Amino acid sequence: MRMSMRRFTRLTNGFSKKVENHMHAIALHYMYYNFVRIYKSLRCTPAMAAGVTMRLWEISDIIALLPKPEAKERGPYKKRNSN
């Protein structure tokens, strides 16, 4: 787990400067850790071993859980003076 938690150190490009971004990154890491990655000692994911789910998840399943972004209404364009 130590190598997968590099977001906590400043020596990498993955270091989170904003708390919100850090929280989202950690949440994604734990979703992958518990639902997607198969462990040799368990021969399944931790969520399957605990009885939370009966199937192996994929990254696309995690993406499907994310809320759909709302479309923002754009304002009118401003004309530029070309000299």
C-alpha positions in Angstrom: 0.0 0.0 0.0 3.0 2.3 0.6 3.8 2.6 -3.1 0.2 3.3 -4.1 -0.1 6.2 -1.7 2.4 8.5 -3.4 -0.2 11.3 -3.4 0.7 12.1 0.2 4.3 13.0 -0.7 5.4 16.2 -2.4 8.2 14.6 -4.4 5.9 13.4 -7.2 3.7 15.0 -9.9 0.6 13.4 -8.4 0.8 15.4 -5.2 -2.6 17.1 -4.6 -2.5 20.8 -3.7 -6.2 21.1 -3.1 -8.0 19.1 -0.4 -11.0 18.4 -2.6 -8.8 16.9 -5.3 -6.9 14.9 -2.7 -10.2 13.5 -1.3 -11.4 12.4 -4.8 -8.1 10.8 -5.6 -8.1 8.8 -2.4 -11.7 7.7 -3.0 -10.9 6.4 -6.4 -7.8 4.6 -5.1 -9.9 2.8 -2.5 -12.6 1.9 -4.9 -10.0 0.3 -7.2 -8.3 -1.3 -4.3 -11.4 -3.0 -2.9 -13.5 -3.7 -6.1 -11.2 -4.1 -9.1 -7.8 -5.5 -8.0 -7.5 -9.3 -7.5 -5.1 -10.4 -4.7 -3.1 -13.5 -5.0 -3.6 -14.5 -1.3 -7.4 -14.0 -1.5 -7.8 -15.1 -5.2 -10.5 -12.4 -5.4 -11.0 -8.7 -4.5 -11.5 -7.7 -0.8 -15.1 -6.7 -1.6 -15.8 -10.2 -2.9 -14.1 -11.8 0.1 -16.3 -9.6 2.4 -19.5 -10.5 0.6 -20.1 -6.9 -0.6 -20.3 -7.9 -4.2 -20.3 -11.2 -6.1 -18.6 -10.0 -9.3 -15.3 -8.6 -10.4 -15.7 -4.9 -11.2 -14.0 -3.0 -14.0 -12.8 0.6 -14.3 -15.8 1.3 -16.5 -18.1 0.3 -13.6 -16.5 2.9 -11.4 -16.8 5.5 -14.0 -20.5 4.7 -14.4 -21.0 5.6 -10.7 -19.9 9.2 -11.3 -22.6 11.8 -11.7 -23.1 13.2 -15.1 -21.8 16.8 -15.5 -24.4 19.4 -16.0 -24.3 21.5 -19.2 -23.4 25.1 -18.4 -25.1 27.8 -20.4 -22.5 29.9 -22.2 -22.8 33.6 -22.5 -22.8 35.6 -25.8 -19.5 35.9 -27.6 -17.8 39.3 -27.7 -16.6 40.7 -31.0 -13.0 41.7 -31.2 -11.8 44.8 -33.0 -9.4 43.7 -35.7 -6.8 46.4 -36.5 
